Amino acid sequence: MSARPVRYLCVLFLLALMPVGTVGCRRGAQPSGEPRYLLYNNQAEPEYLDPGMMSGNVELRLSLALFEGLTLYDPKDLHPIPGTAERWEVSRDGRVYTFFLRKDAKWSDGHSVTAHDFVYAWERILNPKTGAKYSFALYYIKNAEAYNTGKLTDPAILGMKAINDHTLQVTLENPTPYFLNLTSYYPYMPLPRWAIERHGNNWTRPENIVTNGPFRLTHWIPQKEILVVKNPDYWDAAAVKLPGIRFLPVDDDATALKMYEGGQVDITEEPPPAQLPALMGRPDLVKSAFLATYLYRLNTTRPPLNDARVRRALAMAIDRVTLCESYLQRAKIPWASMVPAGLSGYTPATGPDFNPEEARRLLSEAGFADPSAFPPVTILYNTDEGHRLIAQVIQQMWRQHLGIEVKLQNQEWKSYLKEMRQLNYDIARYGWIADYPDPTTFLEIFLSYAGENMTGWANQAFDRLLSAAKQEPNNVKRMAILKQAEEVLLREVPAIPIYTYVRWTLVKPHVKGYYPNLLDIHPFKAISLE
C-alpha cells in the first residue's frame, strides 16, 4: 500500500499567516440538518472502489467501510476476528480452511452473501484478463499462481470451493500462519457478480454499487468528498455507531491541519513536520510505530538505470540521516533496508548506505567518469509538497555527491500510478505499508510477476528464494531464506529504501475507538463520536 508524505515548509509558513477561513473551499463542513458524520481526511482521490482492483492505502480505508471479508481486523491489535464468516476450521496440516458464513449476512440490495460470492471474486482477481495488480496476494491459494500466470487455464483447479451457500473451503499451497490476517484484506473480499455483469466497469458508481460492509455509498463528488452512510442491511448494524463518514481528498498536509484546527476534519494523518514541535504534548496527537518503508522505484528497463552499478551509486549518494533530521524534523527514521525493524524473528538485511566516495567510483566504473555524460533522468512523484521537498533534497544530494542533474515531475495520484504501471518513468517515489506483519509483504512486491513490482526488474534467484520460503515449515529457517532474498534485492537495487515511518495522526477528542497499531488500520465499525 502506498505511504503518505511530509510537507514543504515554505507552504506551511505562508498558510500559517492565513486565517482558517481563507484556506480552500469548505470541504468537510457539516451541512445543517444532517446527522453528525465522521470527517476523515483520506488524503487523495481513490483510484478504484472495486476491491478486486484496489492497490493503495487510500482505497483500503474505503474498503473497510463498504465491504467485509471472511474475517475482520480487531480494532485494537488487528488480530483476525469473525466477519462474514462466523467461524472456521483448520486442518491439522494447516493447508485446508473451512469457513462457515453467517446466514444473516446480506448485500446492500438484499441478496444474501454466499460462499459463491467469494469464489467468484477470487477467480475474477486471478483471471489474467482482469489485470488485477494485487492478484499475487492470493497466490497462497492452491494453483492460484499457475492460473494467474496462464500455466493452467481451468479455474476449477483453484483451491477454493463453495460446498454450499454458507460453507467455503479453501486449500492452500503451503501452510500460511497469517492466512486469517489476509482474509480481512480487500483482495479477499466478496463481490456481487450480478451487479458487475449488469454494469461492467460502472458497477461502483453510486447508483449501481452493491456492498456488504457496515456502510453504503451515497455519493462521490470528485475532488470534494465521498459520503458513506450506515448500512441498515449489515448483519451487525446494531454495533455500528457512526451514522456516516465523509472521506475528504485533501492532499496538502498544511491545508489539512488548518481544516482540522477549524473543525472541518476529525482525523488527519501526517501534520507538517515543522509543526510537530508545537503539537507535541497535545492529547489529540497520536504517535505510533508503523510498518512502512518510503522508497524510490527505479525503472530498470531504461539506460542508465538498467545498470546495477548506477542504481547502487544513486542509493549511496543519499544522506538519509541529514534528510530525516534536518529536513523532516526527525519525524521519520533513516533506513537503508527494504523491510522495517520490529517484525518478530526477523533481522533486516543491510542495504547500500551513504558512501559518496564509493558511489562516485561505481558511477565511473559504469562509464560516467564525466558526470556531464550522464543522460537526463526525472524523479516522478504524486502531487504533494512533502514528496516535492524530499525530491528537491535528493536532487541536490545527487548534484553535490555525484555531479549529475535530475529533473522533477509531479502528477496527480491516478496519473502518477498509471505512469508507473506503464513503466513510463525513470525514478518514482513510492511507499509501501505492510499488508500483514511478516517480511514477505515487503519482498513479494518485487517478484518478477507481481503487479506491484513496476520496476521492470526480474531476478530468478530472488523469485526462487521467496518460493522456497513459502514451502519452509520451520519459521527460523524461513526467516533466514527471506533475509537472503532481501540481500539479493538490496544488492540489485531496483528500489532505494529511504526511511521508515513513525505515524503521527491528529484525532479529535470526541472520536472514540481509534487505536494506534503497526499497520495503521482502523476499522470504522469500532469508531464512534462522543
C-alpha positions as CSV (number, residue, x, y, z in Angstrom):
1,M,0.0,0.0,0.0
2,S,1.2,3.4,-0.7
3,A,2.5,5.6,2.1
4,R,2.0,9.2,2.9
5,P,4.5,12.1,2.9
6,V,5.6,15.1,4.8
7,R,5.1,18.7,3.6
8,Y,7.1,21.5,2.2
9,L,8.0,24.1,4.8
10,C,7.5,27.2,2.7
11,V,3.9,26.4,2.0
12,L,3.4,25.8,5.8
13,F,4.9,29.3,6.6
14,L,2.6,31.0,4.1
15,L,-0.5,29.2,5.3
16,A,0.4,29.9,8.9
17,L,-0.1,33.6,8.1
18,M,-3.7,33.0,6.8
19,P,-6.8,32.8,8.9
20,V,-8.6,29.5,8.8
21,G,-11.5,30.7,6.7
22,T,-9.2,31.6,3.8
23,V,-7.9,28.0,3.2
24,G,-9.6,26.4,0.2
25,C,-13.3,25.7,0.0
26,R,-15.4,24.5,2.8
27,R,-14.7,20.8,2.3
28,G,-15.7,18.9,5.4
29,A,-18.2,21.5,6.6
30,Q,-21.2,19.7,8.1
31,P,-24.5,20.7,6.3
32,S,-27.2,21.7,8.7
33,G,-29.9,19.2,9.4
34,E,-27.7,16.2,8.7
35,P,-26.5,13.6,11.3
36,R,-23.0,14.2,12.7
37,Y,-20.8,12.3,10.3
38,L,-17.1,11.4,10.9
39,L,-15.0,13.8,8.9
40,Y,-12.0,11.8,7.7
41,N,-9.2,13.2,5.6
42,N,-8.4,10.3,3.2
43,Q,-5.6,12.4,1.6
44,A,-6.3,11.7,-2.1
45,E,-9.0,10.6,-4.6
46,P,-9.2,6.8,-4.8
47,E,-8.2,5.1,-8.0
48,Y,-10.9,2.4,-7.6
49,L,-13.8,1.4,-5.3
50,D,-13.7,-2.1,-6.7
51,P,-11.9,-4.3,-4.1
52,G,-10.6,-6.5,-6.9
53,M,-8.7,-3.6,-8.5
54,M,-7.5,-1.7,-5.4
55,S,-3.9,-1.3,-4.6
56,G,-3.4,1.6,-2.1
57,N,-4.0,2.8,1.4
58,V,-6.4,5.4,0.1
59,E,-8.6,2.6,-1.2
60,L,-8.0,0.4,1.8
61,R,-9.9,2.8,4.1
62,L,-12.9,2.9,1.8
63,S,-12.9,-0.9,1.5
64,L,-13.1,-1.2,5.3
65,A,-16.3,1.0,5.3
66,L,-18.0,-0.5,2.2
67,F,-17.1,-4.2,2.2
68,E,-16.4,-7.1,4.6
69,G,-14.2,-10.2,4.2
70,L,-14.4,-13.6,5.9
71,T,-12.6,-12.1,8.9
72,L,-12.3,-8.6,10.4
73,Y,-9.5,-6.7,12.0
74,D,-9.7,-6.4,15.7
75,P,-9.7,-2.6,16.2
76,K,-7.0,-2.7,19.0
77,D,-4.4,-5.2,17.8
78,L,-5.7,-6.3,14.3
79,H,-5.8,-10.0,15.1
80,P,-8.5,-11.7,12.9
81,I,-12.0,-11.9,14.4
82,P,-15.2,-13.3,12.8
83,G,-16.6,-11.2,10.0
84,T,-18.8,-12.6,7.2
85,A,-17.6,-16.0,8.4
86,E,-18.9,-16.6,11.9
87,R,-16.4,-19.4,12.5
88,W,-13.8,-21.6,10.7
89,E,-11.9,-24.8,11.0
90,V,-8.3,-25.5,10.0
91,S,-6.9,-28.9,9.0
92,R,-4.1,-30.5,11.0
93,D,-1.6,-29.8,8.3
94,G,-2.6,-26.1,8.2
95,R,-3.5,-26.2,4.5
96,V,-7.3,-26.5,4.4
97,Y,-9.6,-23.8,5.9
98,T,-13.3,-24.3,6.1
99,F,-15.3,-21.1,6.7
100,F,-18.9,-21.1,7.8
101,L,-20.7,-18.0,6.7
102,R,-23.4,-16.1,8.6
103,K,-26.9,-16.8,7.2
104,D,-27.9,-13.2,8.1
105,A,-25.1,-11.6,6.1
106,K,-26.6,-9.6,3.3
107,W,-25.6,-7.3,0.4
108,S,-27.0,-3.8,0.4
109,D,-29.6,-4.7,-2.2
110,G,-31.0,-7.5,0.0
111,H,-29.2,-10.5,-1.6
112,S,-27.6,-13.0,0.8
113,V,-23.8,-13.1,0.9
114,T,-22.8,-16.6,-0.1
115,A,-19.7,-18.7,-0.5
116,H,-20.2,-18.4,-4.2
117,D,-19.6,-14.6,-3.9
118,F,-16.1,-15.3,-2.5
119,V,-15.3,-17.9,-5.2
120,Y,-16.4,-15.5,-7.9
121,A,-14.4,-12.6,-6.5
122,W,-11.2,-14.6,-6.1
123,E,-11.5,-16.2,-9.6
124,R,-12.0,-12.8,-11.1
125,I,-8.9,-11.3,-9.4
126,L,-6.8,-14.3,-10.5
127,N,-8.1,-14.3,-14.1
128,P,-5.2,-12.9,-16.2
129,K,-7.7,-11.0,-18.3
130,T,-8.8,-8.9,-15.3
131,G,-5.4,-7.3,-14.9
132,A,-5.7,-7.0,-11.1
133,K,-2.5,-5.6,-9.7
134,Y,-3.0,-7.4,-6.4
135,S,-3.6,-10.8,-7.8
136,F,-0.3,-12.1,-6.3
137,A,-1.9,-11.6,-2.8
138,L,-4.0,-14.7,-3.5
139,Y,-1.1,-16.9,-4.5
140,Y,-1.3,-18.7,-1.2
141,I,-4.3,-20.5,-2.6
142,K,-3.6,-23.8,-4.3
143,N,-2.9,-23.3,-8.1
144,A,-3.6,-19.6,-7.9
145,E,-0.2,-18.5,-9.2
146,A,-0.3,-21.1,-12.1
147,Y,-3.8,-19.9,-13.1
148,N,-2.9,-16.2,-12.9
149,T,0.2,-16.6,-14.9
150,G,-1.5,-18.7,-17.6
151,K,0.2,-22.0,-16.9
152,L,-3.2,-23.5,-16.0
153,T,-6.4,-22.3,-17.7
154,D,-9.2,-24.1,-15.9
155,P,-10.5,-22.1,-12.8
156,A,-11.8,-25.4,-11.5
157,I,-8.3,-26.3,-10.4
158,L,-8.2,-23.4,-7.9
159,G,-8.1,-24.4,-4.3
160,M,-11.5,-22.9,-3.4
161,K,-14.9,-24.4,-3.4
162,A,-18.4,-23.4,-2.3
163,I,-19.6,-26.6,-0.6
164,N,-23.0,-24.9,-0.2
165,D,-24.2,-21.4,0.0
166,H,-22.8,-20.9,3.5
167,T,-19.7,-23.1,3.6
168,L,-16.4,-22.2,1.8
169,Q,-13.5,-24.5,1.7
170,V,-10.0,-23.1,0.8
171,T,-7.0,-25.2,0.2
172,L,-3.5,-23.5,0.3
173,E,-0.3,-24.3,-1.5
174,N,1.5,-24.4,1.8
175,P,0.7,-23.8,5.5
176,T,0.4,-20.0,5.9
177,P,0.3,-18.9,9.6
178,Y,-1.1,-15.5,8.7
179,F,-3.8,-16.6,6.2
180,L,-6.6,-15.4,8.5
181,N,-5.0,-11.9,8.5
182,L,-5.2,-11.9,4.7
183,T,-8.9,-12.7,4.6
184,S,-9.6,-9.3,6.2
185,Y,-7.9,-7.6,3.3
186,Y,-9.6,-6.1,0.2
187,P,-8.3,-8.7,-2.4
188,Y,-10.1,-11.4,-0.4
189,M,-13.4,-9.6,-0.1
190,P,-16.5,-10.9,-1.9
191,L,-18.1,-9.3,-4.9
192,P,-21.7,-9.1,-6.3
193,R,-21.5,-11.0,-9.6
194,W,-24.9,-9.9,-10.7
195,A,-24.1,-6.2,-10.3
196,I,-20.7,-6.5,-12.1
197,E,-22.2,-8.4,-15.0
198,R,-25.0,-5.9,-15.4
199,H,-23.0,-2.7,-15.1
200,G,-19.4,-3.7,-16.1
201,N,-16.8,-1.2,-15.0
202,N,-19.6,1.2,-13.9
203,W,-20.7,-1.1,-11.2
204,T,-19.1,1.0,-8.5
205,R,-20.9,4.2,-9.4
206,P,-23.1,5.4,-6.5
207,E,-26.3,4.5,-8.4
208,N,-25.1,0.9,-9.2
209,I,-22.8,-0.2,-6.3
210,V,-23.7,-3.1,-4.1
211,T,-21.8,-3.6,-0.9
212,N,-21.8,-5.9,2.2
213,G,-19.9,-3.8,4.8
214,P,-21.1,-1.6,7.7
215,F,-21.7,1.4,5.3
216,R,-23.0,2.0,1.9
217,L,-22.0,4.6,-0.7
218,T,-24.4,7.6,-1.0
219,H,-22.4,9.9,-3.3
220,W,-19.0,10.7,-4.7
221,I,-18.1,14.3,-5.7
222,P,-14.6,14.1,-7.3
223,Q,-12.0,16.2,-5.5
224,K,-14.5,17.1,-2.8
225,E,-15.9,14.2,-0.9
226,I,-17.1,10.6,-0.8
227,L,-20.1,10.1,1.6
228,V,-20.9,6.7,3.1
229,V,-23.8,6.1,5.5
230,K,-24.7,3.3,7.8
231,N,-25.9,0.2,6.0
232,P,-29.2,-1.0,7.6
233,D,-28.8,-4.4,5.9
234,Y,-25.4,-5.1,7.5
235,W,-25.6,-8.2,9.8
236,D,-24.1,-6.3,12.8
237,A,-25.8,-2.9,12.1
238,A,-26.6,-2.5,15.8
239,A,-22.8,-2.4,16.6
240,V,-22.2,0.4,14.1
241,K,-22.2,3.7,15.9
242,L,-21.4,6.2,13.2
243,P,-24.3,7.4,11.0
244,G,-21.8,8.0,8.2
245,I,-18.4,9.1,7.1
246,R,-17.3,11.9,4.8
247,F,-14.0,11.0,3.2
248,L,-12.1,14.1,2.1
249,P,-9.3,14.0,-0.5
250,V,-7.1,16.8,1.0
251,D,-3.6,16.0,-0.3
252,D,-1.9,19.0,1.3
253,D,-1.0,18.4,4.9
254,A,-0.7,22.1,5.8
255,T,-4.2,22.7,4.4
256,A,-5.5,19.5,6.3
257,L,-4.0,20.8,9.5
258,K,-5.8,24.2,9.1
259,M,-9.1,22.3,8.4
260,Y,-8.5,20.1,11.4
261,E,-7.9,23.1,13.7
262,G,-11.0,24.8,12.2
263,G,-13.3,21.8,12.9
264,Q,-13.6,20.7,9.3
265,V,-11.8,17.4,9.8
266,D,-11.9,15.0,12.7
267,I,-9.0,12.8,11.7
268,T,-5.9,13.6,9.6
269,E,-2.5,12.0,9.3
270,E,1.0,13.4,8.9
271,P,0.9,17.0,10.1
272,P,3.7,19.1,8.6
273,P,7.0,18.2,10.4
274,A,7.8,21.8,11.1
275,Q,4.6,21.9,13.2
276,L,5.3,18.8,15.2
277,P,7.3,20.6,18.0
278,A,4.3,22.9,18.6
279,L,1.9,19.9,18.5
280,M,3.9,17.7,20.9
281,G,2.2,17.1,24.2
282,R,-1.3,17.7,22.8
283,P,-3.6,14.7,23.7
284,D,-5.1,14.7,20.2
285,L,-1.7,14.0,18.6
286,V,-1.4,10.2,18.4
287,K,2.0,8.7,17.8
288,S,2.5,5.1,16.8
289,A,5.1,2.7,15.4
290,F,4.3,1.9,11.8
291,L,5.4,-0.9,9.4
292,A,6.1,1.1,6.3
293,T,9.0,2.0,4.1
294,Y,9.4,5.1,1.9
295,L,11.4,4.3,-1.3
296,Y,12.3,5.4,-4.8
297,R,11.5,2.9,-7.5
298,L,13.9,2.7,-10.5
299,N,12.9,1.8,-14.0
300,T,15.5,-0.9,-14.7
301,T,14.4,-1.2,-18.3
302,R,15.8,2.3,-19.1
303,P,19.5,3.2,-19.5
304,P,21.4,4.1,-17.5
305,L,19.2,2.6,-14.7
306,N,19.5,-0.8,-16.3
307,D,23.0,-1.0,-14.8
308,A,23.0,-2.1,-11.1
309,R,26.2,-0.1,-10.5
310,V,24.3,3.1,-11.4
311,R,21.4,2.1,-9.2
312,R,23.8,1.4,-6.2
313,A,25.6,4.7,-6.8
314,L,22.3,6.6,-6.6
315,A,21.4,4.8,-3.4
316,M,24.8,5.5,-1.8
317,A,24.7,9.2,-2.6
318,I,21.6,9.8,-0.5
319,D,22.4,11.1,3.1
320,R,19.3,9.7,4.8
321,V,20.3,11.0,8.2
322,T,20.5,14.6,7.0
323,L,17.3,14.2,5.1
324,C,15.3,12.9,8.1
325,E,16.9,15.1,10.8
326,S,17.4,18.4,9.1
327,Y,14.5,18.5,6.6
328,L,11.9,16.1,8.1
329,Q,12.3,17.3,11.7
330,R,13.1,13.8,12.9
331,A,9.6,12.7,12.0
332,K,10.9,9.7,10.1
333,I,13.7,7.1,10.7
334,P,16.5,6.9,8.2
335,W,16.6,3.4,6.8
336,A,18.6,1.6,4.1
337,S,16.8,-1.8,4.3
338,M,13.5,-2.7,2.5
339,V,12.0,-4.4,5.5
340,P,11.4,-2.2,8.6
341,A,12.6,-3.2,12.0
342,G,10.1,-4.7,14.5
343,L,9.0,-7.9,12.9
344,S,9.3,-10.8,15.3
345,G,12.1,-13.3,14.4
346,Y,13.5,-11.2,11.5
347,T,16.6,-9.0,11.3
348,P,16.5,-6.9,8.1
349,A,19.4,-7.2,5.6
350,T,21.6,-4.1,5.3
351,G,21.3,-2.1,2.1
352,P,23.8,0.3,0.4
353,D,24.1,3.2,2.9
354,F,25.6,6.7,2.5
355,N,29.0,6.4,0.9
356,P,29.6,9.2,-1.7
357,E,33.2,8.1,-2.5
358,E,32.1,4.6,-3.4
359,A,29.1,6.0,-5.2
360,R,31.4,8.0,-7.5
361,R,33.6,5.0,-8.1
362,L,30.6,2.9,-9.1
363,L,29.4,5.6,-11.4
364,S,32.8,5.9,-13.0
365,E,33.0,2.1,-13.4
366,A,29.6,2.2,-15.2
367,G,31.1,4.6,-17.8
368,F,30.3,8.0,-16.2
369,A,33.6,9.2,-15.0
370,D,32.5,12.5,-16.6
371,P,29.2,13.3,-14.8
372,S,28.1,15.6,-17.6
373,A,27.8,12.5,-19.8
374,F,25.1,11.1,-17.5
375,P,21.8,11.1,-19.5
376,P,18.9,13.1,-18.3
377,V,16.6,11.4,-15.8
378,T,13.5,12.6,-14.0
379,I,12.1,11.9,-10.5
380,L,8.3,11.4,-10.7
381,Y,6.2,12.0,-7.6
382,N,2.5,12.4,-6.9
383,T,1.3,15.9,-6.1
384,D,2.3,16.5,-2.6
385,E,4.6,19.2,-1.1
386,G,6.3,16.6,1.2
387,H,7.2,14.5,-1.8
388,R,8.5,17.6,-3.6
389,L,10.6,18.6,-0.6
390,I,12.2,15.1,-0.5
391,A,12.8,15.1,-4.2
392,Q,14.4,18.5,-4.1
393,V,16.7,17.4,-1.3
394,I,17.7,14.2,-3.1
395,Q,18.2,16.2,-6.4
396,Q,20.6,18.4,-4.5
397,M,22.4,15.5,-2.9
398,W,23.0,13.8,-6.3
399,R,24.2,17.1,-7.7
400,Q,26.6,17.5,-4.8
401,H,27.9,14.0,-4.4
402,L,27.8,12.7,-8.0
403,G,27.8,15.8,-10.1
404,I,24.6,14.8,-12.0
405,E,21.5,16.7,-12.7
406,V,18.0,15.2,-12.5
407,K,14.6,16.8,-13.2
408,L,11.5,16.7,-11.1
409,Q,7.9,16.0,-12.2
410,N,4.7,15.9,-10.2
411,Q,1.4,14.3,-11.2
412,E,-1.9,13.8,-9.5
413,W,-2.4,10.4,-7.9
414,K,-4.2,8.5,-10.7
415,S,-1.9,9.7,-13.5
416,Y,1.1,9.0,-11.4
417,L,0.0,5.4,-10.8
418,K,-0.7,4.9,-14.5
419,E,2.8,6.2,-15.5
420,M,4.4,3.8,-13.0
421,R,2.3,0.8,-14.2
422,Q,3.2,1.5,-17.8
423,L,6.9,1.9,-16.9
424,N,6.7,5.4,-18.3
425,Y,9.1,6.9,-15.8
426,D,12.8,7.0,-14.7
427,I,12.7,7.2,-10.9
428,A,9.4,7.3,-8.9
429,R,8.8,7.9,-5.3
430,Y,6.7,5.2,-3.5
431,G,5.8,4.0,-0.1
432,W,4.9,0.5,1.0
433,I,2.8,-0.2,4.1
434,A,2.7,-3.7,5.4
435,D,-0.5,-5.7,4.5
436,Y,0.2,-8.1,7.4
437,P,3.1,-8.4,10.0
438,D,5.6,-10.5,8.0
439,P,8.7,-9.7,5.8
440,T,7.0,-11.2,2.8
441,T,4.7,-8.3,2.4
442,F,7.7,-6.0,1.7
443,L,9.5,-8.6,-0.5
444,E,6.8,-10.2,-2.7
445,I,6.0,-6.9,-4.4
446,F,9.4,-7.3,-6.2
447,L,8.7,-10.7,-7.6
448,S,9.1,-10.8,-11.4
449,Y,5.4,-11.4,-11.9
450,A,4.0,-9.1,-9.2
451,G,1.7,-6.4,-10.4
452,E,3.1,-4.0,-7.7
453,N,6.7,-4.5,-9.0
454,M,6.5,-1.7,-11.6
455,T,10.3,-1.5,-11.9
456,G,10.9,-3.9,-14.8
457,W,13.3,-5.9,-12.5
458,A,13.2,-9.7,-12.7
459,N,15.6,-11.9,-10.8
460,Q,15.3,-15.7,-10.9
461,A,17.3,-16.2,-7.7
462,F,15.1,-13.7,-5.8
463,D,11.9,-15.5,-7.1
464,R,13.3,-18.9,-6.2
465,L,14.2,-17.8,-2.6
466,L,10.7,-16.5,-2.0
467,S,9.2,-19.7,-3.4
468,A,11.4,-21.7,-1.1
469,A,10.4,-19.6,1.9
470,K,6.7,-20.3,1.2
471,Q,7.4,-24.1,1.4
472,E,9.6,-24.0,4.5
473,P,7.6,-25.1,7.6
474,N,10.3,-24.1,10.1
475,N,9.9,-20.4,10.8
476,V,13.6,-19.8,11.8
477,K,14.7,-21.3,8.5
478,R,12.0,-19.4,6.6
479,M,13.2,-16.1,8.0
480,A,16.8,-16.9,7.1
481,I,15.7,-17.6,3.5
482,L,13.7,-14.3,3.4
483,K,16.8,-12.4,4.6
484,Q,18.8,-14.0,1.7
485,A,16.1,-12.7,-0.7
486,E,16.3,-9.2,0.8
487,E,20.1,-9.3,0.4
488,V,19.6,-10.0,-3.4
489,L,17.1,-7.2,-3.6
490,L,19.3,-4.7,-1.9
491,R,22.3,-5.7,-3.9
492,E,20.5,-5.2,-7.2
493,V,18.7,-2.1,-6.1
494,P,15.5,-1.9,-8.2
495,A,14.3,0.4,-5.5
496,I,16.1,2.6,-3.0
497,P,14.8,2.5,0.6
498,I,15.0,5.9,2.2
499,Y,13.2,5.9,5.6
500,T,10.7,4.1,7.7
501,Y,7.8,5.7,9.4
502,V,6.6,6.9,12.7
503,R,2.9,7.6,12.2
504,W,1.6,10.9,13.6
505,T,-2.2,11.4,13.5
506,L,-4.4,14.2,14.8
507,V,-7.6,12.7,16.2
508,K,-10.3,14.9,17.8
509,P,-11.1,14.1,21.4
510,H,-14.7,13.3,20.6
511,V,-13.6,10.5,18.3
512,K,-13.7,7.2,20.3
513,G,-12.5,3.7,19.2
514,Y,-9.4,4.8,17.2
515,Y,-6.4,2.8,18.4
516,P,-2.8,3.1,17.2
517,N,-1.3,0.0,15.6
518,L,1.6,-1.2,13.4
519,L,-0.5,-1.3,10.2
520,D,-2.4,2.0,10.6
521,I,-5.7,0.2,10.0
522,H,-8.7,1.5,11.9
523,P,-12.0,-0.4,11.4
524,F,-14.7,2.2,11.2
525,K,-17.2,-0.2,12.7
526,A,-15.4,0.4,16.1
527,I,-15.3,4.2,15.9
528,S,-17.9,6.4,17.4
529,L,-18.4,10.2,18.1
530,E,-18.9,11.2,21.6
